[in-house]
Amino acid sequence: MRELAERYLADHAEPKKRPNSIRNDRQMLRDHILPRLGRRKVSGVTREDVSKLHSTMRETPYAANRTLALLSKL
């Protein structure tokens, strides 16, 4: 997942997105996605893993939904 995140940032986010959006993506990756899923292979990430990540963020529903959207893009 970590390598995929780096490729996403380099190949998609940095050339196509605004600086503030890139900053938000980096923050979601750093604070939420990579701590829980960063060491796993992409093929090893299940719907249950994504669901658990989403449910741990229930205090911040906007951020939780944006994180799901970013995972979908990855």
PQR file with spaces between the fields and no chain letter, atoms N, CA, C, O and H, PARSE charges and radii, in Angstrom:
ATOM       1  N    MET     1       0.833   -1.198    0.000 -0.4000 1.5000
ATOM       2  CA   MET     1       0.000    0.000    0.000 -0.0000 2.0000
ATOM       3  C    MET     1       0.875    1.258    0.000  0.5500 1.7000
ATOM       4  O    MET     1       0.550    2.249   -0.654 -0.5500 1.4000
ATOM       5  N    ARG     2       1.965    1.207    0.725 -0.4000 1.5000
ATOM       6  CA   ARG     2       2.823    2.393    0.807 -0.0000 2.0000
ATOM       7  C    ARG     2       3.350    2.775   -0.585  0.5500 1.7000
ATOM       8  O    ARG     2       3.351    3.951   -0.948 -0.5500 1.4000
ATOM       9  H    ARG     2       2.230    0.402    1.256  0.4000 1.0000
ATOM      10  N    GLU     3       3.794    1.786   -1.354 -0.4000 1.5000
ATOM      11  CA   GLU     3       4.300    2.065   -2.692 -0.0000 2.0000
ATOM      12  C    GLU     3       3.193    2.604   -3.599  0.5500 1.7000
ATOM      13  O    GLU     3       3.418    3.521   -4.389 -0.5500 1.4000
ATOM      14  H    GLU     3       3.793    0.830   -1.059  0.4000 1.0000
ATOM      15  N    LEU     4       2.016    2.037   -3.480 -0.4000 1.5000
ATOM      16  CA   LEU     4       0.885    2.513   -4.279 -0.0000 2.0000
ATOM      17  C    LEU     4       0.559    3.960   -3.936  0.5500 1.7000
ATOM      18  O    LEU     4       0.276    4.763   -4.826 -0.5500 1.4000
ATOM      19  H    LEU     4       1.833    1.292   -2.839  0.4000 1.0000
ATOM      20  N    ALA     5       0.598    4.292   -2.662 -0.4000 1.5000
ATOM      21  CA   ALA     5       0.323    5.672   -2.244 -0.0000 2.0000
ATOM      22  C    ALA     5       1.350    6.628   -2.835  0.5500 1.7000
ATOM      23  O    ALA     5       0.994    7.716   -3.289 -0.5500 1.4000
ATOM      24  H    ALA     5       0.828    3.641   -1.939  0.4000 1.0000
ATOM      25  N    GLU     6       2.611    6.236   -2.834 -0.4000 1.5000
ATOM      26  CA   GLU     6       3.657    7.082   -3.405 -0.0000 2.0000
ATOM      27  C    GLU     6       3.447    7.268   -4.913  0.5500 1.7000
ATOM      28  O    GLU     6       3.608    8.370   -5.436 -0.5500 1.4000
ATOM      29  H    GLU     6       2.900    5.353   -2.466  0.4000 1.0000
ATOM      30  N    ARG     7       3.089    6.189   -5.599 -0.4000 1.5000
ATOM      31  CA   ARG     7       2.821    6.277   -7.041 -0.0000 2.0000
ATOM      32  C    ARG     7       1.619    7.158   -7.323  0.5500 1.7000
ATOM      33  O    ARG     7       1.630    7.947   -8.268 -0.5500 1.4000
ATOM      34  H    ARG     7       2.958    5.293   -5.174  0.4000 1.0000
ATOM      35  N    TYR     8       0.574    7.028   -6.500 -0.4000 1.5000
ATOM      36  CA   TYR     8      -0.622    7.863   -6.670 -0.0000 2.0000
ATOM      37  C    TYR     8      -0.253    9.344   -6.549  0.5500 1.7000
ATOM      38  O    TYR     8      -0.658   10.162   -7.376 -0.5500 1.4000
ATOM      39  H    TYR     8       0.566    6.387   -5.732  0.4000 1.0000
ATOM      40  N    LEU     9       0.511    9.675   -5.519 -0.4000 1.5000
ATOM      41  CA   LEU     9       0.885   11.070   -5.319 -0.0000 2.0000
ATOM      42  C    LEU     9       1.724   11.592   -6.487  0.5500 1.7000
ATOM      43  O    LEU     9       1.482   12.692   -6.984 -0.5500 1.4000
ATOM      44  H    LEU     9       0.840    9.011   -4.848  0.4000 1.0000
ATOM      45  N    ALA    10       2.705   10.807   -6.923 -0.4000 1.5000
ATOM      46  CA   ALA    10       3.611   11.247   -7.986 -0.0000 2.0000
ATOM      47  C    ALA    10       2.943   11.275   -9.358  0.5500 1.7000
ATOM      48  O    ALA    10       3.145   12.215  -10.127 -0.5500 1.4000
ATOM      49  H    ALA    10       2.902    9.913   -6.519  0.4000 1.0000
ATOM      50  N    ASP    11       2.154   10.258   -9.666 -0.4000 1.5000
ATOM      51  CA   ASP    11       1.600   10.134  -11.019 -0.0000 2.0000
ATOM      52  C    ASP    11       0.241   10.806  -11.208  0.5500 1.7000
ATOM      53  O    ASP    11      -0.116   11.181  -12.324 -0.5500 1.4000
ATOM      54  H    ASP    11       1.990    9.495   -9.041  0.4000 1.0000
ATOM      55  N    HIS    12      -0.506   10.958  -10.135 -0.4000 1.5000
ATOM      56  CA   HIS    12      -1.845   11.535  -10.286 -0.0000 2.0000
ATOM      57  C    HIS    12      -2.005   12.852   -9.520  0.5500 1.7000
ATOM      58  O    HIS    12      -2.326   13.883  -10.111 -0.5500 1.4000
ATOM      59  H    HIS    12      -0.216   10.653   -9.228  0.4000 1.0000
ATOM      60  N    ALA    13      -1.784   12.812   -8.230 -0.4000 1.5000
ATOM      61  CA   ALA    13      -2.100   13.981   -7.406 -0.0000 2.0000
ATOM      62  C    ALA    13      -1.245   15.194   -7.766  0.5500 1.7000
ATOM      63  O    ALA    13      -1.780   16.270   -8.035 -0.5500 1.4000
ATOM      64  H    ALA    13      -1.523   11.974   -7.751  0.4000 1.0000
ATOM      65  N    GLU    14       0.064   15.030   -7.772 -0.4000 1.5000
ATOM      66  CA   GLU    14       0.930   16.193   -7.987 -0.0000 2.0000
ATOM      67  C    GLU    14       0.751   16.824   -9.368  0.5500 1.7000
ATOM      68  O    GLU    14       0.726   18.052   -9.460 -0.5500 1.4000
ATOM      69  H    GLU    14       0.498   14.157   -7.554  0.4000 1.0000
ATOM      70  N    PRO    15       0.626   16.045  -10.446 -0.5600 1.5000
ATOM      71  CA   PRO    15       0.446   16.707  -11.745  0.2800 2.0000
ATOM      72  C    PRO    15      -0.964   17.239  -12.013  0.5500 1.7000
ATOM      73  O    PRO    15      -1.134   18.123  -12.852 -0.5500 1.4000
ATOM      74  N    LYS    16      -1.971   16.719  -11.318 -0.4000 1.5000
ATOM      75  CA   LYS    16      -3.349   17.037  -11.705 -0.0000 2.0000
ATOM      76  C    LYS    16      -4.180   17.782  -10.667  0.5500 1.7000
ATOM      77  O    LYS    16      -5.227   18.336  -11.003 -0.5500 1.4000
ATOM      78  H    LYS    16      -1.833   16.001  -10.636  0.4000 1.0000
ATOM      79  N    LYS    17      -3.734   17.804   -9.414 -0.4000 1.5000
ATOM      80  CA   LYS    17      -4.565   18.382   -8.361 -0.0000 2.0000
ATOM      81  C    LYS    17      -3.979   19.696   -7.857  0.5500 1.7000
ATOM      82  O    LYS    17      -2.800   19.989   -8.057 -0.5500 1.4000
ATOM      83  H    LYS    17      -2.884   17.354   -9.141  0.4000 1.0000
ATOM      84  N    ARG    18      -4.819   20.466   -7.209 -0.4000 1.5000
ATOM      85  CA   ARG    18      -4.388   21.727   -6.612 -0.0000 2.0000
ATOM      86  C    ARG    18      -3.557   21.452   -5.356  0.5500 1.7000
ATOM      87  O    ARG    18      -3.703   20.400   -4.733 -0.5500 1.4000
ATOM      88  H    ARG    18      -5.777   20.228   -7.047  0.4000 1.0000
ATOM      89  N    PRO    19      -2.691   22.390   -4.987 -0.5600 1.5000
ATOM      90  CA   PRO    19      -1.819   22.183   -3.830  0.2800 2.0000
ATOM      91  C    PRO    19      -2.566   21.832   -2.542  0.5500 1.7000
ATOM      92  O    PRO    19      -2.102   20.988   -1.774 -0.5500 1.4000
ATOM      93  N    ASN    20      -3.709   22.464   -2.295 -0.4000 1.5000
ATOM      94  CA   ASN    20      -4.459   22.180   -1.074 -0.0000 2.0000
ATOM      95  C    ASN    20      -5.004   20.744   -1.088  0.5500 1.7000
ATOM      96  O    ASN    20      -5.019   20.078   -0.052 -0.5500 1.4000
ATOM      97  H    ASN    20      -4.086   23.150   -2.919  0.4000 1.0000
ATOM      98  N    SER    21      -5.445   20.275   -2.242 -0.4000 1.5000
ATOM      99  CA   SER    21      -5.953   18.907   -2.357 -0.0000 2.0000
ATOM     100  C    SER    21      -4.832   17.889   -2.155  0.5500 1.7000
ATOM     101  O    SER    21      -5.031   16.847   -1.529 -0.5500 1.4000
ATOM     102  H    SER    21      -5.432   20.816   -3.083  0.4000 1.0000
ATOM     103  N    ILE    22      -3.662   18.199   -2.687 -0.4000 1.5000
ATOM     104  CA   ILE    22      -2.509   17.316   -2.486 -0.0000 2.0000
ATOM     105  C    ILE    22      -2.166   17.247   -1.002  0.5500 1.7000
ATOM     106  O    ILE    22      -1.889   16.172   -0.469 -0.5500 1.4000
ATOM     107  H    ILE    22      -3.500   19.044   -3.196  0.4000 1.0000
ATOM     108  N    ARG    23      -2.186   18.384   -0.349 -0.4000 1.5000
ATOM     109  CA   ARG    23      -1.897   18.434    1.095 -0.0000 2.0000
ATOM     110  C    ARG    23      -2.913   17.597    1.870  0.5500 1.7000
ATOM     111  O    ARG    23      -2.542   16.873    2.795 -0.5500 1.4000
ATOM     112  H    ARG    23      -2.411   19.257   -0.782  0.4000 1.0000
ATOM     113  N    ASN    24      -4.189   17.690    1.500 -0.4000 1.5000
ATOM     114  CA   ASN    24      -5.225   16.889    2.166 -0.0000 2.0000
ATOM     115  C    ASN    24      -5.006   15.393    1.938  0.5500 1.7000
ATOM     116  O    ASN    24      -5.143   14.593    2.863 -0.5500 1.4000
ATOM     117  H    ASN    24      -4.490   18.278    0.749  0.4000 1.0000
ATOM     118  N    ASP    25      -4.665   15.019    0.700 -0.4000 1.5000
ATOM     119  CA   ASP    25      -4.402   13.607    0.406 -0.0000 2.0000
ATOM     120  C    ASP    25      -3.227   13.092    1.229  0.5500 1.7000
ATOM     121  O    ASP    25      -3.294   12.005    1.803 -0.5500 1.4000
ATOM     122  H    ASP    25      -4.554   15.669   -0.052  0.4000 1.0000
ATOM     123  N    ARG    26      -2.154   13.872    1.286 -0.4000 1.5000
ATOM     124  CA   ARG    26      -0.974   13.453    2.081 -0.0000 2.0000
ATOM     125  C    ARG    26      -1.356   13.269    3.553  0.5500 1.7000
ATOM     126  O    ARG    26      -0.927   12.313    4.200 -0.5500 1.4000
ATOM     127  H    ARG    26      -2.099   14.755    0.820  0.4000 1.0000
ATOM     128  N    GLN    27      -2.161   14.189    4.068 -0.4000 1.5000
ATOM     129  CA   GLN    27      -2.564   14.104    5.466 -0.0000 2.0000
ATOM     130  C    GLN    27      -3.408   12.859    5.724  0.5500 1.7000
ATOM     131  O    GLN    27      -3.200   12.169    6.722 -0.5500 1.4000
ATOM     132  H    GLN    27      -2.509   14.966    3.543  0.4000 1.0000
ATOM     133  N    MET    28      -4.359   12.562    4.834 -0.4000 1.5000
ATOM     134  CA   MET    28      -5.181   11.356    5.011 -0.0000 2.0000
ATOM     135  C    MET    28      -4.325   10.095    4.939  0.5500 1.7000
ATOM     136  O    MET    28      -4.517    9.156    5.711 -0.5500 1.4000
ATOM     137  H    MET    28      -4.528   13.122    4.022  0.4000 1.0000
ATOM     138  N    LEU    29      -3.383   10.088    4.006 -0.4000 1.5000
ATOM     139  CA   LEU    29      -2.494    8.935    3.903 -0.0000 2.0000
ATOM     140  C    LEU    29      -1.658    8.796    5.170  0.5500 1.7000
ATOM     141  O    LEU    29      -1.560    7.707    5.735 -0.5500 1.4000
ATOM     142  H    LEU    29      -3.228   10.851    3.378  0.4000 1.0000
ATOM     143  N    ARG    30      -1.059    9.887    5.617 -0.4000 1.5000
ATOM     144  CA   ARG    30      -0.178    9.872    6.782 -0.0000 2.0000
ATOM     145  C    ARG    30      -0.916    9.537    8.085  0.5500 1.7000
ATOM     146  O    ARG    30      -0.429    8.756    8.903 -0.5500 1.4000
ATOM     147  H    ARG    30      -1.138   10.772    5.158  0.4000 1.0000
ATOM     148  N    ASP    31      -2.091   10.135    8.263 -0.4000 1.5000
ATOM     149  CA   ASP    31      -2.777   10.017    9.547 -0.0000 2.0000
ATOM     150  C    ASP    31      -3.712    8.820    9.658  0.5500 1.7000
ATOM     151  O    ASP    31      -3.938    8.321   10.761 -0.5500 1.4000
ATOM     152  H    ASP    31      -2.487   10.770    7.599  0.4000 1.0000
ATOM     153  N    HIS    32      -4.261    8.347    8.538 -0.4000 1.5000
ATOM     154  CA   HIS    32      -5.293    7.328    8.628 -0.0000 2.0000
ATOM     155  C    HIS    32      -4.988    6.051    7.847  0.5500 1.7000
ATOM     156  O    HIS    32      -5.076    4.952    8.395 -0.5500 1.4000
ATOM     157  H    HIS    32      -4.077    8.753    7.642  0.4000 1.0000
ATOM     158  N    ILE    33      -4.636    6.189    6.585 -0.4000 1.5000
ATOM     159  CA   ILE    33      -4.529    5.017    5.718 -0.0000 2.0000
ATOM     160  C    ILE    33      -3.237    4.234    5.964  0.5500 1.7000
ATOM     161  O    ILE    33      -3.284    3.033    6.228 -0.5500 1.4000
ATOM     162  H    ILE    33      -4.564    7.081    6.140  0.4000 1.0000
ATOM     163  N    LEU    34      -2.101    4.898    5.880 -0.4000 1.5000
ATOM     164  CA   LEU    34      -0.838    4.169    5.982 -0.0000 2.0000
ATOM     165  C    LEU    34      -0.557    3.581    7.372  0.5500 1.7000
ATOM     166  O    LEU    34       0.033    2.504    7.456 -0.5500 1.4000
ATOM     167  H    LEU    34      -2.063    5.874    5.666  0.4000 1.0000
ATOM     168  N    PRO    35      -0.950    4.240    8.452 -0.5600 1.5000
ATOM     169  CA   PRO    35      -0.727    3.590    9.745  0.2800 2.0000
ATOM     170  C    PRO    35      -1.450    2.248    9.885  0.5500 1.7000
ATOM     171  O    PRO    35      -0.948    1.343   10.553 -0.5500 1.4000
ATOM     172  N    ARG    36      -2.614    2.114    9.267 -0.4000 1.5000
ATOM     173  CA   ARG    36      -3.392    0.870    9.383 -0.0000 2.0000
ATOM     174  C    ARG    36      -3.133   -0.110    8.258  0.5500 1.7000
ATOM     175  O    ARG    36      -3.178   -1.322    8.469 -0.5500 1.4000
ATOM     176  H    ARG    36      -3.021    2.848    8.725  0.4000 1.0000
ATOM     177  N    LEU    37      -2.861    0.402    7.057 -0.4000 1.5000
ATOM     178  CA   LEU    37      -2.771   -0.478    5.895 -0.0000 2.0000
ATOM     179  C    LEU    37      -1.433   -0.397    5.163  0.5500 1.7000
ATOM     180  O    LEU    37      -1.226   -1.130    4.196 -0.5500 1.4000
ATOM     181  H    LEU    37      -2.824    1.386    6.886  0.4000 1.0000
ATOM     182  N    GLY    38      -0.539    0.456    5.590 -0.4000 1.5000
ATOM     183  CA   GLY    38       0.693    0.733    4.860 -0.0000 2.0000
ATOM     184  C    GLY    38       1.610   -0.443    4.626  0.5500 1.7000
ATOM     185  O    GLY    38       2.297   -0.477    3.605 -0.5500 1.4000
ATOM     186  H    GLY    38      -0.707    1.051    6.376  0.4000 1.0000
ATOM     187  N    ARG    39       1.655   -1.401    5.516 -0.4000 1.5000
ATOM     188  CA   ARG    39       2.564   -2.535    5.376 -0.0000 2.0000
ATOM     189  C    ARG    39       1.959   -3.705    4.604  0.5500 1.7000
ATOM     190  O    ARG    39       2.628   -4.707    4.351 -0.5500 1.4000
ATOM     191  H    ARG    39       1.097   -1.373    6.346  0.4000 1.0000
ATOM     192  N    ARG    40       0.722   -3.569    4.245 -0.4000 1.5000
ATOM     193  CA   ARG    40       0.027   -4.676    3.580 -0.0000 2.0000
ATOM     194  C    ARG    40       0.148   -4.579    2.073  0.5500 1.7000
ATOM     195  O    ARG    40       0.322   -3.497    1.512 -0.5500 1.4000
ATOM     196  H    ARG    40       0.178   -2.756    4.451  0.4000 1.0000
ATOM     197  N    LYS    41       0.051   -5.739    1.426 -0.4000 1.5000
ATOM     198  CA   LYS    41      -0.025   -5.757   -0.023 -0.0000 2.0000
ATOM     199  C    LYS    41      -1.418   -5.294   -0.423  0.5500 1.7000
ATOM     200  O    LYS    41      -2.393   -5.525    0.292 -0.5500 1.4000
ATOM     201  H    LYS    41      -0.090   -6.618    1.881  0.4000 1.0000
ATOM     202  N    VAL    42      -1.497   -4.647   -1.558 -0.4000 1.5000
ATOM     203  CA   VAL    42      -2.787   -4.151   -2.030 -0.0000 2.0000
ATOM     204  C    VAL    42      -3.780   -5.308   -2.137  0.5500 1.7000
ATOM     205  O    VAL    42      -4.941   -5.173   -1.751 -0.5500 1.4000
ATOM     206  H    VAL    42      -0.705   -4.459   -2.139  0.4000 1.0000
ATOM     207  N    SER    43      -3.325   -6.430   -2.655 -0.4000 1.5000
ATOM     208  CA   SER    43      -4.214   -7.588   -2.824 -0.0000 2.0000
ATOM     209  C    SER    43      -4.673   -8.165   -1.489  0.5500 1.7000
ATOM     210  O    SER    43      -5.640   -8.925   -1.444 -0.5500 1.4000
ATOM     211  H    SER    43      -2.382   -6.539   -2.969  0.4000 1.0000
ATOM     212  N    GLY    44      -3.991   -7.812   -0.405 -0.4000 1.5000
ATOM     213  CA   GLY    44      -4.358   -8.318    0.902 -0.0000 2.0000
ATOM     214  C    GLY    44      -5.328   -7.437    1.671  0.5500 1.7000
ATOM     215  O    GLY    44      -5.788   -7.812    2.750 -0.5500 1.4000
ATOM     216  H    GLY    44      -3.205   -7.194   -0.442  0.4000 1.0000
ATOM     217  N    VAL    45      -5.642   -6.271    1.125 -0.4000 1.5000
ATOM     218  CA   VAL    45      -6.577   -5.356    1.788 -0.0000 2.0000
ATOM     219  C    VAL    45      -7.997   -5.791    1.429  0.5500 1.7000
ATOM     220  O    VAL    45      -8.355   -5.882    0.255 -0.5500 1.4000
ATOM     221  H    VAL    45      -5.269   -5.966    0.249  0.4000 1.0000
ATOM     222  N    THR    46      -8.791   -6.054    2.456 -0.4000 1.5000
ATOM     223  CA   THR    46     -10.146   -6.541    2.251 -0.0000 2.0000
ATOM     224  C    THR    46     -11.177   -5.440    2.505  0.5500 1.7000
ATOM     225  O    THR    46     -10.864   -4.378    3.042 -0.5500 1.4000
ATOM     226  H    THR    46      -8.500   -5.980    3.410  0.4000 1.0000
ATOM     227  N    ARG    47     -12.408   -5.728    2.103 -0.4000 1.5000
ATOM     228  CA   ARG    47     -13.507   -4.799    2.404 -0.0000 2.0000
ATOM     229  C    ARG    47     -13.646   -4.616    3.913  0.5500 1.7000
ATOM     230  O    ARG    47     -13.958   -3.526    4.392 -0.5500 1.4000
ATOM     231  H    ARG    47     -12.663   -6.591    1.667  0.4000 1.0000
ATOM     232  N    GLU    48     -13.412   -5.690    4.645 -0.4000 1.5000
ATOM     233  CA   GLU    48     -13.505   -5.612    6.105 -0.0000 2.0000
ATOM     234  C    GLU    48     -12.466   -4.647    6.659  0.5500 1.7000
ATOM     235  O    GLU    48     -12.766   -3.884    7.577 -0.5500 1.4000
ATOM     236  H    GLU    48     -13.159   -6.576    4.255  0.4000 1.0000
ATOM     237  N    ASP    49     -11.247   -4.665    6.119 -0.4000 1.5000
ATOM     238  CA   ASP    49     -10.204   -3.732    6.559 -0.0000 2.0000
ATOM     239  C    ASP    49     -10.635   -2.289    6.328  0.5500 1.7000
ATOM     240  O    ASP    49     -10.466   -1.434    7.198 -0.5500 1.4000
ATOM     241  H    ASP    49     -11.003   -5.284    5.373  0.4000 1.0000
ATOM     242  N    VAL    50     -11.190   -2.029    5.159 -0.4000 1.5000
ATOM     243  CA   VAL    50     -11.640   -0.678    4.829 -0.0000 2.0000
ATOM     244  C    VAL    50     -12.810   -0.277    5.722  0.5500 1.7000
ATOM     245  O    VAL    50     -12.886    0.864    6.177 -0.5500 1.4000
ATOM     246  H    VAL    50     -11.328   -2.724    4.453  0.4000 1.0000
ATOM     247  N    SER    51     -13.710   -1.204    5.970 -0.4000 1.5000
ATOM     248  CA   SER    51     -14.851   -0.931    6.834 -0.0000 2.0000
ATOM     249  C    SER    51     -14.400   -0.611    8.261  0.5500 1.7000
ATOM     250  O    SER    51     -14.928    0.305    8.891 -0.5500 1.4000
ATOM     251  H    SER    51     -13.648   -2.131    5.600  0.4000 1.0000
ATOM     252  N    LYS    52     -13.435   -1.357    8.761 -0.4000 1.5000
ATOM     253  CA   LYS    52     -12.906   -1.099   10.113 -0.0000 2.0000
ATOM     254  C    LYS    52     -12.253    0.274   10.185  0.5500 1.7000
ATOM     255  O    LYS    52     -12.448    1.012   11.150 -0.5500 1.4000
ATOM     256  H    LYS    52     -13.005   -2.101    8.249  0.4000 1.0000
ATOM     257  N    LEU    53     -11.476    0.613    9.156 -0.4000 1.5000
ATOM     258  CA   LEU    53     -10.839    1.924    9.121 -0.0000 2.0000
ATOM     259  C    LEU    53     -11.902    3.019    9.142  0.5500 1.7000
ATOM     260  O    LEU    53     -11.790    3.993    9.887 -0.5500 1.4000
ATOM     261  H    LEU    53     -11.317    0.013    8.372  0.4000 1.0000
ATOM     262  N    HIS    54     -12.924    2.851    8.324 -0.4000 1.5000
ATOM     263  CA   HIS    54     -14.003    3.843    8.253 -0.0000 2.0000
ATOM     264  C    HIS    54     -14.712    3.974    9.605  0.5500 1.7000
ATOM     265  O    HIS    54     -15.011    5.084   10.044 -0.5500 1.4000
ATOM     266  H    HIS    54     -13.015    2.060    7.718  0.4000 1.0000
ATOM     267  N    SER    55     -14.974    2.860   10.252 -0.4000 1.5000
ATOM     268  CA   SER    55     -15.703    2.915   11.528 -0.0000 2.0000
ATOM     269  C    SER    55     -14.865    3.535   12.643  0.5500 1.7000
ATOM     270  O    SER    55     -15.423    4.121   13.570 -0.5500 1.4000
ATOM     271  H    SER    55     -14.731    1.958    9.896  0.4000 1.0000
ATOM     272  N    THR    56     -13.541    3.419   12.574 -0.4000 1.5000
ATOM     273  CA   THR    56     -12.710    4.054   13.601 -0.0000 2.0000
ATOM     274  C    THR    56     -12.724    5.567   13.476  0.5500 1.7000
ATOM     275  O    THR    56     -12.316    6.276   14.396 -0.5500 1.4000
ATOM     276  H    THR    56     -13.088    2.942   11.820  0.4000 1.0000
ATOM     277  N    MET    57     -13.193    6.061   12.340 -0.4000 1.5000
ATOM     278  CA   MET    57     -13.217    7.501   12.100 -0.0000 2.0000
ATOM     279  C    MET    57     -14.620    8.087   12.276  0.5500 1.7000
ATOM     280  O    MET    57     -14.889    9.180   11.777 -0.5500 1.4000
ATOM     281  H    MET    57     -13.524    5.485   11.593  0.4000 1.0000
ATOM     282  N    ARG    58     -15.490    7.407   12.951 -0.4000 1.5000
ATOM     283  CA   ARG    58     -16.883    7.858   13.071 -0.0000 2.0000
ATOM     284  C    ARG    58     -17.030    9.205   13.768  0.5500 1.7000
ATOM     285  O    ARG    58     -18.054    9.870   13.606 -0.5500 1.4000
ATOM     286  H    ARG    58     -15.271    6.519   13.356  0.4000 1.0000
ATOM     287  N    GLU    59     -16.035    9.616   14.535 -0.4000 1.5000
ATOM     288  CA   GLU    59     -16.075   10.931   15.194 -0.0000 2.0000
ATOM     289  C    GLU    59     -15.942   12.073   14.184  0.5500 1.7000
ATOM     290  O    GLU    59     -16.366   13.199   14.442 -0.5500 1.4000
ATOM     291  H    GLU    59     -15.204    9.076   14.666  0.4000 1.0000
ATOM     292  N    THR    60     -15.346   11.764   13.032 -0.4000 1.5000
ATOM     293  CA   THR    60     -15.139   12.768   11.990 -0.0000 2.0000
ATOM     294  C    THR    60     -15.689   12.219   10.675  0.5500 1.7000
ATOM     295  O    THR    60     -14.921   11.755    9.832 -0.5500 1.4000
ATOM     296  H    THR    60     -15.001   10.849   12.821  0.4000 1.0000
ATOM     297  N    PRO    61     -16.995   12.263   10.492 -0.5600 1.5000
ATOM     298  CA   PRO    61     -17.604   11.631    9.310  0.2800 2.0000
ATOM     299  C    PRO    61     -17.128   12.205    7.973  0.5500 1.7000
ATOM     300  O    PRO    61     -16.985   11.460    7.005 -0.5500 1.4000
ATOM     301  N    TYR    62     -16.885   13.503    7.904 -0.4000 1.5000
ATOM     302  CA   TYR    62     -16.410   14.080    6.647 -0.0000 2.0000
ATOM     303  C    TYR    62     -15.051   13.482    6.280  0.5500 1.7000
ATOM     304  O    TYR    62     -14.839   13.050    5.147 -0.5500 1.4000
ATOM     305  H    TYR    62     -17.002   14.109    8.691  0.4000 1.0000
ATOM     306  N    ALA    63     -14.141   13.464    7.244 -0.4000 1.5000
ATOM     307  CA   ALA    63     -12.805   12.910    6.997 -0.0000 2.0000
ATOM     308  C    ALA    63     -12.889   11.419    6.681  0.5500 1.7000
ATOM     309  O    ALA    63     -12.141   10.914    5.844 -0.5500 1.4000
ATOM     310  H    ALA    63     -14.313   13.815    8.164  0.4000 1.0000
ATOM     311  N    ALA    64     -13.797   10.721    7.349 -0.4000 1.5000
ATOM     312  CA   ALA    64     -13.966    9.288    7.090 -0.0000 2.0000
ATOM     313  C    ALA    64     -14.398    9.043    5.647  0.5500 1.7000
ATOM     314  O    ALA    64     -13.871    8.149    4.985 -0.5500 1.4000
ATOM     315  H    ALA    64     -14.405   11.131    8.029  0.4000 1.0000
ATOM     316  N    ASN    65     -15.334    9.816    5.166 -0.4000 1.5000
ATOM     317  CA   ASN    65     -15.812    9.651    3.799 -0.0000 2.0000
ATOM     318  C    ASN    65     -14.773   10.090    2.769  0.5500 1.7000
ATOM     319  O    ASN    65     -14.665    9.476    1.708 -0.5500 1.4000
ATOM     320  H    ASN    65     -15.762   10.542    5.704  0.4000 1.0000
ATOM     321  N    ARG    66     -14.018   11.126    3.060 -0.4000 1.5000
ATOM     322  CA   ARG    66     -12.948   11.557    2.157 -0.0000 2.0000
ATOM     323  C    ARG    66     -11.848   10.490    2.101  0.5500 1.7000
ATOM     324  O    ARG    66     -11.246   10.267    1.051 -0.5500 1.4000
ATOM     325  H    ARG    66     -14.106   11.624    3.922  0.4000 1.0000
ATOM     326  N    THR    67     -11.596    9.843    3.221 -0.4000 1.5000
ATOM     327  CA   THR    67     -10.592    8.776    3.262 -0.0000 2.0000
ATOM     328  C    THR    67     -11.047    7.596    2.397  0.5500 1.7000
ATOM     329  O    THR    67     -10.243    7.010    1.673 -0.5500 1.4000
ATOM     330  H    THR    67     -12.085   10.024    4.075  0.4000 1.0000
ATOM     331  N    LEU    68     -12.327    7.252    2.472 -0.4000 1.5000
ATOM     332  CA   LEU    68     -12.852    6.191    1.610 -0.0000 2.0000
ATOM     333  C    LEU    68     -12.714    6.561    0.131  0.5500 1.7000
ATOM     334  O    LEU    68     -12.374    5.716   -0.697 -0.5500 1.4000
ATOM     335  H    LEU    68     -12.980    7.729    3.060  0.4000 1.0000
ATOM     336  N    ALA    69     -12.973    7.802   -0.186 -0.4000 1.5000
ATOM     337  CA   ALA    69     -12.856    8.247   -1.576 -0.0000 2.0000
ATOM     338  C    ALA    69     -11.405    8.137   -2.047  0.5500 1.7000
ATOM     339  O    ALA    69     -11.145    7.727   -3.178 -0.5500 1.4000
ATOM     340  H    ALA    69     -13.248    8.489    0.487  0.4000 1.0000
ATOM     341  N    LEU    70     -10.472    8.501   -1.185 -0.4000 1.5000
ATOM     342  CA   LEU    70      -9.062    8.404   -1.550 -0.0000 2.0000
ATOM     343  C    LEU    70      -8.651    6.949   -1.731  0.5500 1.7000
ATOM     344  O    LEU    70      -7.926    6.627   -2.673 -0.5500 1.4000
ATOM     345  H    LEU    70     -10.683    8.834   -0.266  0.4000 1.0000
ATOM     346  N    LEU    71      -9.095    6.079   -0.858 -0.4000 1.5000
ATOM     347  CA   LEU    71      -8.803    4.656   -1.008 -0.0000 2.0000
ATOM     348  C    LEU    71      -9.351    4.133   -2.322  0.5500 1.7000
ATOM     349  O    LEU    71      -8.706    3.321   -2.986 -0.5500 1.4000
ATOM     350  H    LEU    71      -9.684    6.341   -0.093  0.4000 1.0000
ATOM     351  N    SER    72     -10.513    4.582   -2.695 -0.4000 1.5000
ATOM     352  CA   SER    72     -11.117    4.172   -3.955 -0.0000 2.0000
ATOM     353  C    SER    72     -10.250    4.602   -5.139  0.5500 1.7000
ATOM     354  O    SER    72     -10.071    3.836   -6.086 -0.5500 1.4000
ATOM     355  H    SER    72     -11.037    5.241   -2.155  0.4000 1.0000
ATOM     356  N    LYS    73      -9.718    5.807   -5.089 -0.4000 1.5000
ATOM     357  CA   LYS    73      -8.837    6.295   -6.153 -0.0000 2.0000
ATOM     358  C    LYS    73      -7.553    5.488   -6.228  0.5500 1.7000
ATOM     359  O    LYS    73      -7.046    5.200   -7.313 -0.5500 1.4000
ATOM     360  H    LYS    73      -9.863    6.428   -4.319  0.4000 1.0000
ATOM     361  N    LEU    74      -7.032    5.126   -5.059 -0.4000 1.5000
ATOM     362  CA   LEU    74      -5.807    4.326   -5.049 -0.0000 2.0000
ATOM     363  C    LEU    74      -6.041    3.012   -5.755  0.5500 1.7000
ATOM     364  O    LEU    74      -5.128    2.193   -5.855 -0.5500 1.4000
ATOM     365  H    LEU    74      -7.443    5.360   -4.178  0.4000 1.0000
